[in-house]
Amino acid sequence: MRPSAAHPSSVTVTVIGLGPMGRAMAGAYLDAGYDVTVWNRTASRAHELVARGAVRAATVEEALAANEVAVLSLTDYGAMYTILEPAAPALAGRVLVNLSSDTPERTREGAAWAVKHGARHLTGGVQTPPSGIGSPEFDTFYSGPRDLFEQYEDVLKVITGTDYRGEDPGLAALYYQLQMDLFWTTLTAWLHTLALADANGISASEITPYAAQTLGGMGQFLDFYTPRIQAGRHSGDVERISMAVASMEHVVHTARDAGVDPALPAAVLGAFRRAAAEGYAEDSLTRLLEVFGRGAAA
């Protein structure tokens, strides 16, 4: 059912999986005036939502039967199979909005599995922690049948803003994993910086403003390099891989001298050295796209 601003109470949704993200989603729907049915393997996680007006289903079958749209907020697609396979007959005619994280290939397999059992499936990749659920300032990637996305877009917008990526069920997961690649790598680098600073008597509060300034300027680098990458231009007129090798060697030695595990910067240095060994020493660091694209070193 497409929601109506004039009759929000006529709109219903089921939320399956009540971890922090699932509870936030169910709460957002309650705040928006939806009739919400919830289910979780640990029933006690639904207590607060029930107190706010949600209906706790006794079984997965009951949760699926309650509403046409079921939002899944689970650890991964393996958890989906564990929960839904025993209730597979109840999937017929349902719309599964699967916001569980997994690989693009596994999401494609999951979508096909849902269709096999008579359901329709939208893949989602949420780009915010639970605290951002309910805010249009954040987006969720979606992929799957366009007509299905358009039919239920207003329902999806209760969670966050929407960013539809295409018909391929794996695209939302791919875009999400691309963001996670950048996010976790960057956050880990910051933590390594804090460890190195601490080993030298510099507190997190002292160094973080400088780290934030460095990260804040990264957008300018992305904007500068992207058109060059698109044009296949990797000339070393701005910086060179040989420079990056020398610079990262200094970082690795600094970490070792301070007694800090150098594995993270050493891994980056290894990629730089591999690129240099392949003949790209005088090219831009963007040549790493080709190095990474060929897979792991032999």
Solvent accessible surface area in square Angstrom, and as a share of the most:
residue,aa,sasa,rsa
1,M,119,0.53
2,R,127,0.46
3,P,28,0.18
4,S,43,0.28
5,A,109,0.85
6,A,80,0.62
7,H,119,0.53
8,P,55,0.34
9,S,75,0.48
10,S,53,0.34
11,V,2,0.01
12,T,52,0.30
13,V,0,0.00
14,T,0,0.00
15,V,0,0.00
16,I,0,0.00
17,G,4,0.04
18,L,0,0.00
19,G,18,0.18
20,P,86,0.54
21,M,48,0.21
22,G,0,0.00
23,R,82,0.30
24,A,28,0.22
25,M,0,0.00
26,A,0,0.00
27,G,4,0.04
28,A,11,0.09
29,Y,0,0.00
30,L,29,0.14
31,D,113,0.59
32,A,41,0.32
33,G,31,0.30
34,Y,15,0.06
35,D,76,0.39
36,V,3,0.02
37,T,11,0.07
38,V,0,0.00
39,W,32,0.11
40,N,21,0.11
41,R,152,0.56
42,T,71,0.41
43,A,55,0.43
44,S,61,0.39
45,R,111,0.41
46,A,1,0.01
47,H,105,0.47
48,E,119,0.53
49,L,5,0.03
50,V,52,0.30
51,A,91,0.70
52,R,110,0.40
53,G,53,0.51
54,A,5,0.04
55,V,91,0.52
56,R,88,0.32
57,A,3,0.03
58,A,82,0.64
59,T,63,0.37
60,V,14,0.08
61,E,77,0.34
62,E,81,0.36
63,A,0,0.00
64,L,0,0.00
65,A,76,0.59
66,A,52,0.41
67,N,10,0.05
68,E,70,0.32
69,V,4,0.02
70,A,0,0.00
71,V,0,0.00
72,L,0,0.00
73,S,16,0.11
74,L,25,0.12
75,T,113,0.66
76,D,50,0.26
77,Y,0,0.00
78,G,26,0.25
79,A,13,0.10
80,M,0,0.00
81,Y,50,0.19
82,T,86,0.50
83,I,12,0.06
84,L,0,0.00
85,E,92,0.41
86,P,101,0.63
87,A,1,0.01
88,A,12,0.09
89,P,118,0.74
90,A,28,0.22
91,L,0,0.00
92,A,61,0.47
93,G,48,0.46
94,R,52,0.19
95,V,6,0.03
96,L,0,0.00
97,V,0,0.00
98,N,0,0.00
99,L,16,0.08
100,S,4,0.02
101,S,45,0.29
102,D,18,0.09
103,T,65,0.38
104,P,26,0.16
105,E,97,0.43
106,R,93,0.34
107,T,0,0.00
108,R,82,0.30
109,E,89,0.40
110,G,0,0.00
111,A,6,0.05
112,A,64,0.49
113,W,32,0.11
114,A,0,0.00
115,V,93,0.54
116,K,163,0.69
117,H,58,0.26
118,G,41,0.39
119,A,4,0.03
120,R,96,0.35
121,H,5,0.02
122,L,0,0.00
123,T,1,0.01
124,G,3,0.03
125,G,4,0.04
126,V,15,0.08
127,Q,60,0.27
128,T,11,0.06
129,P,81,0.51
130,P,50,0.31
131,S,108,0.69
132,G,4,0.03
133,I,21,0.11
134,G,41,0.39
135,S,28,0.18
136,P,111,0.70
137,E,152,0.68
138,F,78,0.33
139,D,54,0.28
140,T,0,0.00
141,F,12,0.05
142,Y,0,0.00
143,S,0,0.00
144,G,0,0.00
145,P,38,0.24
146,R,120,0.44
147,D,83,0.43
148,L,2,0.01
149,F,12,0.05
150,E,85,0.38
151,Q,81,0.36
152,Y,2,0.01
153,E,41,0.18
154,D,52,0.27
155,V,2,0.01
156,L,0,0.00
157,K,103,0.44
158,V,27,0.16
159,I,0,0.00
160,T,1,0.00
161,G,12,0.12
162,T,29,0.17
163,D,38,0.20
164,Y,32,0.12
165,R,91,0.33
166,G,15,0.14
167,E,103,0.46
168,D,46,0.24
169,P,38,0.24
170,G,0,0.00
171,L,45,0.22
172,A,0,0.00
173,A,4,0.03
174,L,67,0.33
175,Y,69,0.26
176,Y,39,0.15
177,Q,56,0.25
178,L,94,0.47
179,Q,73,0.32
180,M,44,0.20
181,D,97,0.50
182,L,111,0.55
183,F,98,0.41
184,W,142,0.50
185,T,81,0.47
186,T,45,0.26
187,L,61,0.30
188,T,63,0.36
189,A,46,0.36
190,W,74,0.26
191,L,92,0.46
192,H,31,0.14
193,T,55,0.32
194,L,29,0.14
195,A,46,0.36
196,L,29,0.14
197,A,9,0.07
198,D,103,0.53
199,A,49,0.38
200,N,87,0.45
201,G,68,0.65
202,I,70,0.35
203,S,47,0.30
204,A,53,0.41
205,S,89,0.58
206,E,100,0.45
207,I,39,0.20
208,T,45,0.26
209,P,83,0.52
210,Y,143,0.54
211,A,17,0.13
212,A,58,0.45
213,Q,137,0.61
214,T,83,0.48
215,L,80,0.40
216,G,63,0.60
217,G,19,0.18
218,M,85,0.38
219,G,37,0.36
220,Q,135,0.60
221,F,115,0.48
222,L,106,0.53
223,D,109,0.57
224,F,86,0.36
225,Y,37,0.14
226,T,69,0.40
227,P,80,0.50
228,R,25,0.09
229,I,59,0.30
230,Q,149,0.66
231,A,83,0.64
232,G,51,0.49
233,R,118,0.43
234,H,18,0.08
235,S,48,0.31
236,G,18,0.17
237,D,89,0.46
238,V,81,0.47
239,E,34,0.15
240,R,87,0.32
241,I,0,0.00
242,S,39,0.25
243,M,89,0.40
244,A,18,0.14
245,V,24,0.14
246,A,43,0.33
247,S,62,0.40
248,M,37,0.17
249,E,49,0.22
250,H,122,0.54
251,V,52,0.30
252,V,4,0.02
253,H,99,0.44
254,T,65,0.38
255,A,0,0.00
256,R,135,0.49
257,D,126,0.65
258,A,31,0.24
259,G,71,0.68
260,V,20,0.12
261,D,97,0.50
262,P,31,0.19
263,A,62,0.48
264,L,59,0.29
265,P,5,0.03
266,A,34,0.26
267,A,69,0.54
268,V,57,0.33
269,L,8,0.04
270,G,36,0.35
271,A,20,0.15
272,F,19,0.08
273,R,119,0.43
274,R,53,0.19
275,A,0,0.00
276,A,32,0.24
277,A,91,0.71
278,E,69,0.31
279,G,62,0.60
280,Y,38,0.14
281,A,30,0.23
282,E,107,0.48
283,D,32,0.17
284,S,2,0.01
285,L,61,0.30
286,T,17,0.10
287,R,58,0.21
288,L,14,0.07
289,L,94,0.47
290,E,59,0.27
291,V,1,0.00
292,F,123,0.51
293,G,67,0.65
294,R,130,0.47
295,G,36,0.35
296,A,99,0.77
297,A,67,0.52
298,A,154,1.20
